[in-house]
């Protein structure tokens, strides 16, 4: 398994998509928090998936 171009693009796109979602749910605080937590969870899952590869010496 390698750090493909697609996974790196998703790591950059996830916060941007989350920001749009937060902007769209601005009137509803609970929904806004749900979007924030979902975005953070997805991003941390992407990053944690790379940890073993980076520890083996692969570069992103």
C-alpha distance matrix in Angstrom:
0.0 3.8 7.0 8.5 12.2 12.7 11.5 13.7 16.5 16.5 16.8 19.8 21.2 21.3 24.1 25.9 25.9 27.0 29.8 31.1 31.0 32.9 35.4 36.0 36.7 38.9 41.9 40.4 39.4 37.7 35.6 34.7 33.6 31.5 29.7 29.2 27.7 25.4 24.2 23.7 21.9 19.4 18.8 18.5 15.9 13.8 14.4 14.0 10.5 9.8 12.0 10.2 7.9 11.3 13.1 11.3 12.7 10.2 12.4 12.3
3.8 0.0 3.7 5.6 9.3 10.6 9.6 10.9 13.9 14.6 14.7 17.3 19.0 19.6 22.2 23.8 24.2 25.5 28.0 29.3 29.7 31.5 33.8 34.6 35.6 37.5 40.8 39.5 38.5 37.2 35.0 33.8 32.8 31.0 28.9 28.2 27.1 25.0 23.2 22.7 21.5 18.8 17.7 17.7 15.7 12.9 13.1 13.6 10.4 8.6 11.3 10.3 7.1 9.5 12.2 10.7 11.0 7.8 9.2 8.8
7.0 3.7 0.0 3.8 6.7 8.2 6.7 7.3 10.6 11.4 11.2 13.6 15.7 16.3 18.8 20.3 21.1 22.3 24.6 26.1 26.7 28.4 30.5 31.6 32.6 34.4 37.7 36.6 35.6 34.5 32.3 30.9 30.0 28.5 26.2 25.3 24.5 22.5 20.3 19.9 19.2 16.4 14.8 15.2 13.8 10.5 10.6 12.0 9.4 7.1 10.3 10.6 7.6 8.8 12.2 11.8 11.4 7.9 7.7 6.0
8.5 5.6 3.8 0.0 3.7 5.4 5.6 6.7 8.9 10.3 11.2 13.1 14.5 15.8 18.6 19.5 20.0 21.8 24.0 25.0 25.8 27.9 29.7 30.5 31.9 33.8 37.2 36.3 35.6 34.6 32.1 30.7 30.3 28.6 26.0 25.6 25.2 22.8 20.5 20.8 20.2 16.9 15.7 16.9 15.3 11.8 12.8 14.6 11.8 10.2 13.8 14.2 11.2 12.5 16.0 15.4 14.8 11.1 10.5 8.2
12.2 9.3 6.7 3.7 0.0 3.8 5.6 5.3 6.3 8.8 10.1 11.0 12.2 14.3 16.9 17.2 17.9 20.2 22.0 22.8 24.0 26.2 27.6 28.5 30.2 32.1 35.5 34.9 34.5 33.8 31.2 29.6 29.5 28.1 25.1 24.7 24.9 22.5 19.9 20.5 20.5 17.1 15.6 17.5 16.5 12.8 13.8 16.4 14.1 12.5 16.0 17.1 14.2 14.8 18.5 18.3 17.1 13.4 11.8 8.9
12.7 10.6 8.2 5.4 3.8 0.0 3.8 5.4 5.1 6.3 8.7 10.1 10.3 11.9 15.1 15.4 15.4 17.8 20.0 20.4 21.3 23.7 25.3 25.8 27.4 29.6 32.8 32.1 31.9 31.0 28.2 26.9 27.0 25.2 22.3 22.3 22.4 19.7 17.4 18.5 18.2 14.6 13.7 16.0 14.6 11.1 13.1 15.6 13.3 12.7 16.4 17.7 15.4 16.4 19.9 20.0 19.4 15.8 14.6 11.4
11.5 9.6 6.7 5.6 5.6 3.8 0.0 3.8 5.4 5.1 6.3 8.8 9.7 10.4 13.4 14.6 14.8 16.4 18.8 19.9 20.4 22.4 24.4 25.2 26.4 28.4 31.7 30.7 30.1 29.1 26.5 25.2 24.8 23.1 20.4 20.1 19.8 17.3 15.0 15.5 15.1 11.7 10.6 12.4 11.1 7.4 9.4 11.8 9.7 9.3 13.0 14.6 12.7 13.6 17.1 17.6 17.4 14.1 13.0 9.7
13.7 10.9 7.3 6.7 5.3 5.4 3.8 0.0 3.8 5.4 5.1 6.6 8.7 10.1 12.3 13.3 14.4 16.1 17.9 19.3 20.4 22.0 23.8 25.0 26.4 28.0 31.5 30.9 30.0 29.5 27.1 25.2 24.9 23.8 20.9 20.0 20.2 18.3 15.4 15.6 16.0 12.9 10.8 12.8 12.5 8.7 9.4 12.6 11.3 9.9 13.2 15.3 13.2 13.1 16.8 17.6 16.6 13.4 11.4 7.6
16.5 13.9 10.6 8.9 6.3 5.1 5.4 3.8 0.0 3.8 5.4 5.2 6.0 8.5 10.9 11.0 11.9 14.2 15.8 16.6 18.1 20.1 21.4 22.5 24.2 25.9 29.4 29.0 28.6 28.3 25.6 23.7 24.0 22.8 19.6 19.2 19.9 17.7 14.7 15.8 16.5 13.2 11.5 14.3 14.2 10.7 12.1 15.4 14.2 13.3 16.7 18.9 16.9 16.9 20.5 21.4 20.4 17.1 14.9 11.1
16.5 14.6 11.4 10.3 8.8 6.3 5.1 5.4 3.8 0.0 3.8 5.3 4.9 5.7 8.9 9.7 9.7 11.6 14.0 14.9 15.6 17.7 19.5 20.3 21.7 23.6 26.9 26.2 25.8 25.1 22.4 20.8 20.9 19.4 16.4 16.2 16.6 14.1 11.4 12.7 13.1 9.6 8.5 11.7 11.2 8.1 10.4 13.5 12.4 12.6 15.9 18.2 16.9 17.2 20.6 21.7 21.3 18.3 16.5 12.9
16.8 14.7 11.2 11.2 10.1 8.7 6.3 5.1 5.4 3.8 0.0 3.8 5.6 5.6 7.6 9.5 10.5 11.4 13.4 15.2 16.0 17.3 19.4 20.8 21.8 23.3 26.8 26.0 25.1 24.5 22.3 20.3 19.9 18.9 16.0 15.0 15.3 13.6 10.4 10.8 11.6 8.8 6.3 9.1 9.7 6.6 7.7 11.2 11.1 10.8 13.6 16.5 15.5 15.1 18.3 20.0 19.5 16.8 14.8 11.2
19.8 17.3 13.6 13.1 11.0 10.1 8.8 6.6 5.2 5.3 3.8 0.0 3.8 5.7 6.5 7.1 9.2 10.7 11.7 13.4 15.1 16.3 17.7 19.4 21.0 22.1 25.7 25.5 24.7 24.8 22.4 20.0 20.2 19.7 16.4 15.3 16.5 15.1 11.5 12.3 14.0 11.5 8.9 12.0 13.2 10.4 11.0 14.7 14.8 14.1 16.7 19.7 18.4 17.6 21.0 22.7 21.6 18.9 16.3 12.6
21.2 19.0 15.7 14.5 12.2 10.3 9.7 8.7 6.0 4.9 5.6 3.8 0.0 3.8 5.7 5.1 6.0 8.5 9.9 10.7 12.2 14.1 15.4 16.6 18.4 19.9 23.4 23.2 22.9 22.9 20.2 18.1 18.8 17.9 14.4 14.1 15.6 13.7 10.3 12.2 13.8 10.9 9.5 13.2 13.9 11.5 13.1 16.5 16.3 16.3 19.2 22.0 20.9 20.6 23.9 25.5 24.7 21.8 19.5 15.7
21.3 19.6 16.3 15.8 14.3 11.9 10.4 10.1 8.5 5.7 5.6 5.7 3.8 0.0 3.8 5.4 5.2 6.1 8.6 10.0 10.4 12.1 14.2 15.3 16.4 18.1 21.5 20.8 20.2 19.8 17.2 15.3 15.5 14.5 11.2 10.8 11.9 9.9 6.6 8.6 10.1 7.5 6.5 10.3 11.2 9.6 11.5 14.5 14.8 15.5 18.0 21.0 20.5 20.3 23.3 25.2 24.9 22.3 20.4 16.8
24.1 22.2 18.8 18.6 16.9 15.1 13.4 12.3 10.9 8.9 7.6 6.5 5.7 3.8 0.0 3.8 5.5 4.8 6.0 8.7 9.6 10.1 12.1 14.1 15.0 16.0 19.6 19.2 18.3 18.5 16.3 13.7 13.9 13.8 10.5 9.2 11.1 10.3 6.5 8.0 10.8 9.3 7.6 10.9 12.9 11.8 12.7 15.8 16.9 17.2 19.3 22.6 22.3 21.6 24.4 26.7 26.1 23.8 21.6 18.0
25.9 23.8 20.3 19.5 17.2 15.4 14.6 13.3 11.0 9.7 9.5 7.1 5.1 5.4 3.8 0.0 3.8 5.3 5.1 6.4 8.7 9.8 10.7 12.5 14.4 15.4 19.0 19.3 19.0 19.6 17.0 14.4 15.6 15.5 11.9 11.4 13.9 12.8 9.4 11.5 14.1 12.3 11.0 14.6 16.2 14.6 15.8 19.1 19.8 20.0 22.3 25.6 24.8 24.1 27.2 29.2 28.4 25.8 23.3 19.7
25.9 24.2 21.1 20.0 17.9 15.4 14.8 14.4 11.9 9.7 10.5 9.2 6.0 5.2 5.5 3.8 0.0 3.8 5.4 5.2 6.3 8.7 9.9 10.6 12.4 14.3 17.6 17.5 17.7 17.8 14.8 12.9 14.3 13.6 9.8 10.4 12.8 10.9 8.2 11.3 13.2 11.2 11.1 14.8 15.7 14.6 16.6 19.5 19.8 20.6 23.2 26.2 25.6 25.5 28.5 30.4 30.0 27.2 25.1 21.4
27.0 25.5 22.3 21.8 20.2 17.8 16.4 16.1 14.2 11.6 11.4 10.7 8.5 6.1 4.8 5.3 3.8 0.0 3.8 5.4 4.9 6.1 8.5 9.7 10.5 12.1 15.4 14.9 14.5 14.6 12.0 9.7 10.7 10.3 6.6 6.7 9.4 8.2 5.5 8.6 11.0 10.0 10.0 13.2 14.7 14.4 16.0 18.6 19.6 20.7 22.8 25.9 25.9 25.6 28.3 30.5 30.3 28.0 26.0 22.4
29.8 28.0 24.6 24.0 22.0 20.0 18.8 17.9 15.8 14.0 13.4 11.7 9.9 8.6 6.0 5.1 5.4 3.8 0.0 3.8 5.4 5.0 6.1 8.6 9.9 10.4 14.2 14.5 14.1 15.2 12.9 9.9 11.5 12.2 8.7 8.2 11.7 11.4 8.8 11.0 14.1 13.4 12.8 15.9 17.8 17.3 18.4 21.3 22.5 23.2 25.1 28.5 28.3 27.6 30.3 32.7 32.1 29.8 27.5 23.9
31.1 29.3 26.1 25.0 22.8 20.4 19.9 19.3 16.6 14.9 15.2 13.4 10.7 10.0 8.7 6.4 5.2 5.4 3.8 0.0 3.8 5.4 5.0 6.2 8.7 9.9 13.3 14.0 14.7 15.8 12.9 10.5 13.1 13.2 9.7 10.6 13.9 12.9 10.8 13.8 16.3 15.2 15.2 18.5 19.9 19.3 20.9 23.8 24.5 25.4 27.7 30.8 30.4 30.0 32.9 35.0 34.5 32.0 29.6 25.9
31.0 29.7 26.7 25.8 24.0 21.3 20.4 20.4 18.1 15.6 16.0 15.1 12.2 10.4 9.6 8.7 6.3 4.9 5.4 3.8 0.0 3.8 5.4 5.1 6.2 8.6 11.6 11.4 12.1 12.6 9.4 7.6 10.3 9.9 6.4 8.4 11.4 10.3 9.2 12.5 14.5 13.8 14.6 17.7 18.8 18.8 20.7 23.1 23.9 25.3 27.5 30.5 30.5 30.4 33.1 35.2 35.1 32.7 30.7 27.1
32.9 31.5 28.4 27.9 26.2 23.7 22.4 22.0 20.1 17.7 17.3 16.3 14.1 12.1 10.1 9.8 8.7 6.1 5.0 5.4 3.8 0.0 3.8 5.4 5.2 6.0 9.5 9.5 9.4 10.7 8.3 5.3 8.0 9.0 6.3 6.9 10.5 10.8 9.7 12.1 14.7 14.9 15.2 17.9 19.7 20.0 21.4 23.7 25.0 26.3 28.0 31.3 31.6 31.1 33.5 36.0 35.9 33.7 31.7 28.1
35.4 33.8 30.5 29.7 27.6 25.3 24.4 23.8 21.4 19.5 19.4 17.7 15.4 14.2 12.1 10.7 9.9 8.5 6.1 5.0 5.4 3.8 0.0 3.8 5.5 5.2 8.8 10.2 11.0 13.0 10.8 8.1 11.3 12.6 9.9 10.6 14.3 14.4 13.1 15.6 18.3 18.1 18.2 21.1 22.9 22.9 24.2 26.8 28.0 29.0 30.9 34.2 34.2 33.6 36.2 38.7 38.2 35.9 33.6 30.0
36.0 34.6 31.6 30.5 28.5 25.8 25.2 25.0 22.5 20.3 20.8 19.4 16.6 15.3 14.1 12.5 10.6 9.7 8.6 6.2 5.1 5.4 3.8 0.0 3.8 5.6 8.0 9.2 11.1 12.6 9.7 8.4 12.0 12.4 9.9 11.9 15.1 14.7 14.0 17.0 19.1 18.7 19.5 22.5 23.8 23.9 25.7 28.1 29.0 30.3 32.4 35.5 35.6 35.3 38.0 40.2 40.0 37.6 35.4 31.8
36.7 35.6 32.6 31.9 30.2 27.4 26.4 26.4 24.2 21.7 21.8 21.0 18.4 16.4 15.0 14.4 12.4 10.5 9.9 8.7 6.2 5.2 5.5 3.8 0.0 3.8 5.6 5.6 7.5 8.9 6.2 5.3 9.1 9.7 8.2 10.3 13.2 13.3 13.5 16.1 18.0 18.3 19.5 22.0 23.3 24.0 25.7 27.7 28.9 30.6 32.3 35.5 35.9 35.7 38.1 40.5 40.5 38.3 36.4 32.9
38.9 37.5 34.4 33.8 32.1 29.6 28.4 28.0 25.9 23.6 23.3 22.1 19.9 18.1 16.0 15.4 14.3 12.1 10.4 9.9 8.6 6.0 5.2 5.6 3.8 0.0 3.8 5.6 6.7 9.5 8.3 6.2 9.6 11.5 10.4 11.3 14.6 15.5 15.2 17.3 19.7 20.4 21.0 23.3 25.2 25.8 27.1 29.2 30.8 32.2 33.7 37.0 37.4 36.9 39.2 41.8 41.7 39.6 37.5 34.0
41.9 40.8 37.7 37.2 35.5 32.8 31.7 31.5 29.4 26.9 26.8 25.7 23.4 21.5 19.6 19.0 17.6 15.4 14.2 13.3 11.6 9.5 8.8 8.0 5.6 3.8 0.0 3.8 6.3 9.2 8.7 8.1 11.3 13.0 12.7 14.1 16.8 17.8 18.2 20.2 22.3 23.2 24.1 26.3 28.0 28.9 30.3 32.2 33.7 35.3 36.8 40.1 40.7 40.2 42.4 45.1 45.1 43.1 41.1 37.6
40.4 39.5 36.6 36.3 34.9 32.1 30.7 30.9 29.0 26.2 26.0 25.5 23.2 20.8 19.2 19.3 17.5 14.9 14.5 14.0 11.4 9.5 10.2 9.2 5.6 5.6 3.8 0.0 3.8 5.7 5.5 6.1 8.8 10.1 10.7 12.3 14.4 15.5 16.6 18.5 20.1 21.3 22.6 24.5 25.9 27.3 28.8 30.3 31.9 33.8 35.1 38.3 39.1 38.9 40.9 43.6 43.9 42.0 40.3 36.9
39.4 38.5 35.6 35.6 34.5 31.9 30.1 30.0 28.6 25.8 25.1 24.7 22.9 20.2 18.3 19.0 17.7 14.5 14.1 14.7 12.1 9.4 11.0 11.1 7.5 6.7 6.3 3.8 0.0 3.8 5.5 5.0 6.2 8.7 9.9 10.5 12.3 14.2 15.3 16.5 18.3 20.1 21.1 22.5 24.3 25.9 27.1 28.4 30.3 32.2 33.2 36.4 37.5 37.1 38.8 41.7 42.1 40.4 38.8 35.5
37.7 37.2 34.5 34.6 33.8 31.0 29.1 29.5 28.3 25.1 24.5 24.8 22.9 19.8 18.5 19.6 17.8 14.6 15.2 15.8 12.6 10.7 13.0 12.6 8.9 9.5 9.2 5.7 3.8 0.0 3.8 5.4 5.1 6.3 8.8 9.8 10.6 12.3 14.2 15.4 16.4 18.4 20.0 21.1 22.5 24.5 25.9 26.8 28.6 30.8 31.8 34.7 36.1 36.0 37.6 40.3 41.0 39.5 38.1 35.0
35.6 35.0 32.3 32.1 31.2 28.2 26.5 27.1 25.6 22.4 22.3 22.4 20.2 17.2 16.3 17.0 14.8 12.0 12.9 12.9 9.4 8.3 10.8 9.7 6.2 8.3 8.7 5.5 5.5 3.8 0.0 3.8 5.4 4.9 6.2 8.6 9.9 10.4 12.2 14.2 15.2 16.5 18.3 19.9 21.0 22.7 24.4 25.6 27.0 29.3 30.6 33.5 34.5 34.6 36.5 39.1 39.7 37.8 36.4 33.1
34.7 33.8 30.9 30.7 29.6 26.9 25.2 25.2 23.7 20.8 20.3 20.0 18.1 15.3 13.7 14.4 12.9 9.7 9.9 10.5 7.6 5.3 8.1 8.4 5.3 6.2 8.1 6.1 5.0 5.4 3.8 0.0 3.8 5.4 5.2 6.3 8.8 10.0 10.7 12.4 14.3 15.6 16.6 18.5 20.1 21.4 22.8 24.3 26.0 27.8 29.1 32.3 33.2 32.9 34.8 37.5 37.8 36.0 34.3 31.0
33.6 32.8 30.0 30.3 29.5 27.0 24.8 24.9 24.0 20.9 19.9 20.2 18.8 15.5 13.9 15.6 14.3 10.7 11.5 13.1 10.3 8.0 11.3 12.0 9.1 9.6 11.3 8.8 6.2 5.1 5.4 3.8 0.0 3.8 5.4 4.9 6.1 8.5 9.8 10.5 12.2 14.2 15.3 16.4 18.2 20.0 21.1 22.2 24.3 26.2 27.1 30.2 31.5 31.1 32.8 35.6 36.2 34.6 33.2 30.1
31.5 31.0 28.5 28.6 28.1 25.2 23.1 23.8 22.8 19.4 18.9 19.7 17.9 14.5 13.8 15.5 13.6 10.3 12.2 13.2 9.9 9.0 12.6 12.4 9.7 11.5 13.0 10.1 8.7 6.3 4.9 5.4 3.8 0.0 3.8 5.4 5.2 6.0 8.5 9.9 10.5 12.2 14.2 15.3 16.4 18.4 20.0 20.9 22.5 24.8 26.0 28.8 30.1 30.2 31.9 34.5 35.3 33.6 32.4 29.3
29.7 28.9 26.2 26.0 25.1 22.3 20.4 20.9 19.6 16.4 16.0 16.4 14.4 11.2 10.5 11.9 9.8 6.6 8.7 9.7 6.4 6.3 9.9 9.9 8.2 10.4 12.7 10.7 9.9 8.8 6.2 5.2 5.4 3.8 0.0 3.8 5.5 5.1 6.0 8.5 9.8 10.6 12.2 14.2 15.4 16.6 18.4 19.9 21.2 23.2 24.8 27.8 28.5 28.6 30.6 33.1 33.6 31.6 30.2 26.8
29.2 28.2 25.3 25.6 24.7 22.3 20.1 20.0 19.2 16.2 15.0 15.3 14.1 10.8 9.2 11.4 10.4 6.7 8.2 10.6 8.4 6.9 10.6 11.9 10.3 11.3 14.1 12.3 10.5 9.8 8.6 6.3 4.9 5.4 3.8 0.0 3.8 5.5 5.2 6.2 8.6 10.1 10.7 12.3 14.3 15.6 16.6 18.2 20.1 21.8 22.9 26.2 27.1 26.7 28.6 31.4 31.7 30.0 28.4 25.2
27.7 27.1 24.5 25.2 24.9 22.4 19.8 20.2 19.9 16.6 15.3 16.5 15.6 11.9 11.1 13.9 12.8 9.4 11.7 13.9 11.4 10.5 14.3 15.1 13.2 14.6 16.8 14.4 12.3 10.6 9.9 8.8 6.1 5.2 5.5 3.8 0.0 3.8 5.4 5.1 6.0 8.6 9.9 10.5 12.2 14.3 15.3 16.2 18.2 20.3 21.1 24.2 25.5 25.4 27.0 29.7 30.5 29.0 27.9 25.0
25.4 25.0 22.5 22.8 22.5 19.7 17.3 18.3 17.7 14.1 13.6 15.1 13.7 9.9 10.3 12.8 10.9 8.2 11.4 12.9 10.3 10.8 14.4 14.7 13.3 15.5 17.8 15.5 14.2 12.3 10.4 10.0 8.5 6.0 5.1 5.5 3.8 0.0 3.8 5.5 5.1 6.2 8.6 10.0 10.6 12.4 14.4 15.3 16.6 19.0 20.4 23.2 24.2 24.5 26.4 28.8 29.6 27.8 26.8 23.7
24.2 23.2 20.3 20.5 19.9 17.4 15.0 15.4 14.7 11.4 10.4 11.5 10.3 6.6 6.5 9.4 8.2 5.5 8.8 10.8 9.2 9.7 13.1 14.0 13.5 15.2 18.2 16.6 15.3 14.2 12.2 10.7 9.8 8.5 6.0 5.2 5.4 3.8 0.0 3.8 5.5 5.3 6.2 8.6 10.0 10.8 12.4 14.3 15.6 17.3 18.9 22.0 22.6 22.6 24.8 27.2 27.6 25.6 24.2 20.9
23.7 22.7 19.9 20.8 20.5 18.5 15.5 15.6 15.8 12.7 10.8 12.3 12.2 8.6 8.0 11.5 11.3 8.6 11.0 13.8 12.5 12.1 15.6 17.0 16.1 17.3 20.2 18.5 16.5 15.4 14.2 12.4 10.5 9.9 8.5 6.2 5.1 5.5 3.8 0.0 3.8 5.5 5.1 6.1 8.5 9.9 10.6 12.0 14.2 15.7 16.7 20.0 21.0 20.6 22.5 25.2 25.7 24.1 22.9 19.9
21.9 21.5 19.2 20.2 20.5 18.2 15.1 16.0 16.5 13.1 11.6 14.0 13.8 10.1 10.8 14.1 13.2 11.0 14.1 16.3 14.5 14.7 18.3 19.1 18.0 19.7 22.3 20.1 18.3 16.4 15.2 14.3 12.2 10.5 9.8 8.6 6.0 5.1 5.5 3.8 0.0 3.8 5.5 5.3 6.1 8.7 10.0 10.5 12.2 14.6 15.6 18.4 19.8 20.0 21.6 24.1 25.1 23.6 22.9 20.2
19.4 18.8 16.4 16.9 17.1 14.6 11.7 12.9 13.2 9.6 8.8 11.5 10.9 7.5 9.3 12.3 11.2 10.0 13.4 15.2 13.8 14.9 18.1 18.7 18.3 20.4 23.2 21.3 20.1 18.4 16.5 15.6 14.2 12.2 10.6 10.1 8.6 6.2 5.3 5.5 3.8 0.0 3.8 5.6 5.1 6.3 8.8 10.0 10.7 13.0 14.8 17.5 18.2 18.7 20.8 22.9 23.8 21.8 21.0 18.0
18.8 17.7 14.8 15.7 15.6 13.7 10.6 10.8 11.5 8.5 6.3 8.9 9.5 6.5 7.6 11.0 11.1 10.0 12.8 15.2 14.6 15.2 18.2 19.5 19.5 21.0 24.1 22.6 21.1 20.0 18.3 16.6 15.3 14.2 12.2 10.7 9.9 8.6 6.2 5.1 5.5 3.8 0.0 3.8 5.4 5.1 6.3 8.6 10.0 11.2 12.9 16.1 16.6 16.4 18.7 21.1 21.4 19.5 18.3 15.2
18.5 17.7 15.2 16.9 17.5 16.0 12.4 12.8 14.3 11.7 9.1 12.0 13.2 10.3 10.9 14.6 14.8 13.2 15.9 18.5 17.7 17.9 21.1 22.5 22.0 23.3 26.3 24.5 22.5 21.1 19.9 18.5 16.4 15.3 14.2 12.3 10.5 10.0 8.6 6.1 5.3 5.6 3.8 0.0 3.8 5.4 5.1 6.0 8.5 10.0 10.7 13.9 15.1 14.9 16.6 19.3 20.0 18.7 18.0 15.5
15.9 15.7 13.8 15.3 16.5 14.6 11.1 12.5 14.2 11.2 9.7 13.2 13.9 11.2 12.9 16.2 15.7 14.7 17.8 19.9 18.8 19.7 22.9 23.8 23.3 25.2 28.0 25.9 24.3 22.5 21.0 20.1 18.2 16.4 15.4 14.3 12.2 10.6 10.0 8.5 6.1 5.1 5.4 3.8 0.0 3.8 5.5 5.2 6.1 8.9 10.2 12.6 13.8 14.6 16.2 18.4 19.6 18.1 17.9 15.6
13.8 12.9 10.5 11.8 12.8 11.1 7.4 8.7 10.7 8.1 6.6 10.4 11.5 9.6 11.8 14.6 14.6 14.4 17.3 19.3 18.8 20.0 22.9 23.9 24.0 25.8 28.9 27.3 25.9 24.5 22.7 21.4 20.0 18.4 16.6 15.6 14.3 12.4 10.8 9.9 8.7 6.3 5.1 5.4 3.8 0.0 3.8 5.6 5.3 6.8 9.3 11.8 12.0 12.7 15.1 16.9 17.6 15.5 15.0 12.3
14.4 13.1 10.6 12.8 13.8 13.1 9.4 9.4 12.1 10.4 7.7 11.0 13.1 11.5 12.7 15.8 16.6 16.0 18.4 20.9 20.7 21.4 24.2 25.7 25.7 27.1 30.3 28.8 27.1 25.9 24.4 22.8 21.1 20.0 18.4 16.6 15.3 14.4 12.4 10.6 10.0 8.8 6.3 5.1 5.5 3.8 0.0 3.8 5.4 5.3 6.7 10.1 10.5 10.2 12.4 14.8 15.3 13.7 13.0 10.7
14.0 13.6 12.0 14.6 16.4 15.6 11.8 12.6 15.4 13.5 11.2 14.7 16.5 14.5 15.8 19.1 19.5 18.6 21.3 23.8 23.1 23.7 26.8 28.1 27.7 29.2 32.2 30.3 28.4 26.8 25.6 24.3 22.2 20.9 19.9 18.2 16.2 15.3 14.3 12.0 10.5 10.0 8.6 6.0 5.2 5.6 3.8 0.0 3.8 5.3 5.2 8.0 9.7 10.1 11.2 13.7 15.1 14.2 14.4 12.9
10.5 10.4 9.4 11.8 14.1 13.3 9.7 11.3 14.2 12.4 11.1 14.8 16.3 14.8 16.9 19.8 19.8 19.6 22.5 24.5 23.9 25.0 28.0 29.0 28.9 30.8 33.7 31.9 30.3 28.6 27.0 26.0 24.3 22.5 21.2 20.1 18.2 16.6 15.6 14.2 12.2 10.7 10.0 8.5 6.1 5.3 5.4 3.8 0.0 3.8 5.7 7.1 8.0 9.6 11.2 12.7 14.3 12.7 13.5 11.9
9.8 8.6 7.1 10.2 12.5 12.7 9.3 9.9 13.3 12.6 10.8 14.1 16.3 15.5 17.2 20.0 20.6 20.7 23.2 25.4 25.3 26.3 29.0 30.3 30.6 32.2 35.3 33.8 32.2 30.8 29.3 27.8 26.2 24.8 23.2 21.8 20.3 19.0 17.3 15.7 14.6 13.0 11.2 10.0 8.9 6.8 5.3 5.3 3.8 0.0 3.8 5.7 5.3 6.1 8.6 10.1 10.9 9.3 9.7 8.4
12.0 11.3 10.3 13.8 16.0 16.4 13.0 13.2 16.7 15.9 13.6 16.7 19.2 18.0 19.3 22.3 23.2 22.8 25.1 27.7 27.5 28.0 30.9 32.4 32.3 33.7 36.8 35.1 33.2 31.8 30.6 29.1 27.1 26.0 24.8 22.9 21.1 20.4 18.9 16.7 15.6 14.8 12.9 10.7 10.2 9.3 6.7 5.2 5.7 3.8 0.0 3.8 5.5 5.2 6.1 8.6 10.0 9.7 10.7 10.4
10.2 10.3 10.6 14.2 17.1 17.7 14.6 15.3 18.9 18.2 16.5 19.7 22.0 21.0 22.6 25.6 26.2 25.9 28.5 30.8 30.5 31.3 34.2 35.5 35.5 37.0 40.1 38.3 36.4 34.7 33.5 32.3 30.2 28.8 27.8 26.2 24.2 23.2 22.0 20.0 18.4 17.5 16.1 13.9 12.6 11.8 10.1 8.0 7.1 5.7 3.8 0.0 3.8 5.6 5.1 6.3 8.9 9.1 11.3 11.9
7.9 7.1 7.6 11.2 14.2 15.4 12.7 13.2 16.9 16.9 15.5 18.4 20.9 20.5 22.3 24.8 25.6 25.9 28.3 30.4 30.5 31.6 34.2 35.6 35.9 37.4 40.7 39.1 37.5 36.1 34.5 33.2 31.5 30.1 28.5 27.1 25.5 24.2 22.6 21.0 19.8 18.2 16.6 15.1 13.8 12.0 10.5 9.7 8.0 5.3 5.5 3.8 0.0 3.8 5.4 5.2 6.7 5.7 8.1 9.0
11.3 9.5 8.8 12.5 14.8 16.4 13.6 13.1 16.9 17.2 15.1 17.6 20.6 20.3 21.6 24.1 25.5 25.6 27.6 30.0 30.4 31.1 33.6 35.3 35.7 36.9 40.2 38.9 37.1 36.0 34.6 32.9 31.1 30.2 28.6 26.7 25.4 24.5 22.6 20.6 20.0 18.7 16.4 14.9 14.6 12.7 10.2 10.1 9.6 6.1 5.2 5.6 3.8 0.0 3.8 5.3 5.1 4.8 6.2 7.5
13.1 12.2 12.2 16.0 18.5 19.9 17.1 16.8 20.5 20.6 18.3 21.0 23.9 23.3 24.4 27.2 28.5 28.3 30.3 32.9 33.1 33.5 36.2 38.0 38.1 39.2 42.4 40.9 38.8 37.6 36.5 34.8 32.8 31.9 30.6 28.6 27.0 26.4 24.8 22.5 21.6 20.8 18.7 16.6 16.2 15.1 12.4 11.2 11.2 8.6 6.1 5.1 5.4 3.8 0.0 3.8 5.3 7.2 9.3 11.2
11.3 10.7 11.8 15.4 18.3 20.0 17.6 17.6 21.4 21.7 20.0 22.7 25.5 25.2 26.7 29.2 30.4 30.5 32.7 35.0 35.2 36.0 38.7 40.2 40.5 41.8 45.1 43.6 41.7 40.3 39.1 37.5 35.6 34.5 33.1 31.4 29.7 28.8 27.2 25.2 24.1 22.9 21.1 19.3 18.4 16.9 14.8 13.7 12.7 10.1 8.6 6.3 5.2 5.3 3.8 0.0 3.8 5.9 9.2 11.7
12.7 11.0 11.4 14.8 17.1 19.4 17.4 16.6 20.4 21.3 19.5 21.6 24.7 24.9 26.1 28.4 30.0 30.3 32.1 34.5 35.1 35.9 38.2 40.0 40.5 41.7 45.1 43.9 42.1 41.0 39.7 37.8 36.2 35.3 33.6 31.7 30.5 29.6 27.6 25.7 25.1 23.8 21.4 20.0 19.6 17.6 15.3 15.1 14.3 10.9 10.0 8.9 6.7 5.1 5.3 3.8 0.0 3.8 6.4 9.7
10.2 7.8 7.9 11.1 13.4 15.8 14.1 13.4 17.1 18.3 16.8 18.9 21.8 22.3 23.8 25.8 27.2 28.0 29.8 32.0 32.7 33.7 35.9 37.6 38.3 39.6 43.1 42.0 40.4 39.5 37.8 36.0 34.6 33.6 31.6 30.0 29.0 27.8 25.6 24.1 23.6 21.8 19.5 18.7 18.1 15.5 13.7 14.2 12.7 9.3 9.7 9.1 5.7 4.8 7.2 5.9 3.8 0.0 3.8 6.7
12.4 9.2 7.7 10.5 11.8 14.6 13.0 11.4 14.9 16.5 14.8 16.3 19.5 20.4 21.6 23.3 25.1 26.0 27.5 29.6 30.7 31.7 33.6 35.4 36.4 37.5 41.1 40.3 38.8 38.1 36.4 34.3 33.2 32.4 30.2 28.4 27.9 26.8 24.2 22.9 22.9 21.0 18.3 18.0 17.9 15.0 13.0 14.4 13.5 9.7 10.7 11.3 8.1 6.2 9.3 9.2 6.4 3.8 0.0 3.8
12.3 8.8 6.0 8.2 8.9 11.4 9.7 7.6 11.1 12.9 11.2 12.6 15.7 16.8 18.0 19.7 21.4 22.4 23.9 25.9 27.1 28.1 30.0 31.8 32.9 34.0 37.6 36.9 35.5 35.0 33.1 31.0 30.1 29.3 26.8 25.2 25.0 23.7 20.9 19.9 20.2 18.0 15.2 15.5 15.6 12.3 10.7 12.9 11.9 8.4 10.4 11.9 9.0 7.5 11.2 11.7 9.7 6.7 3.8 0.0
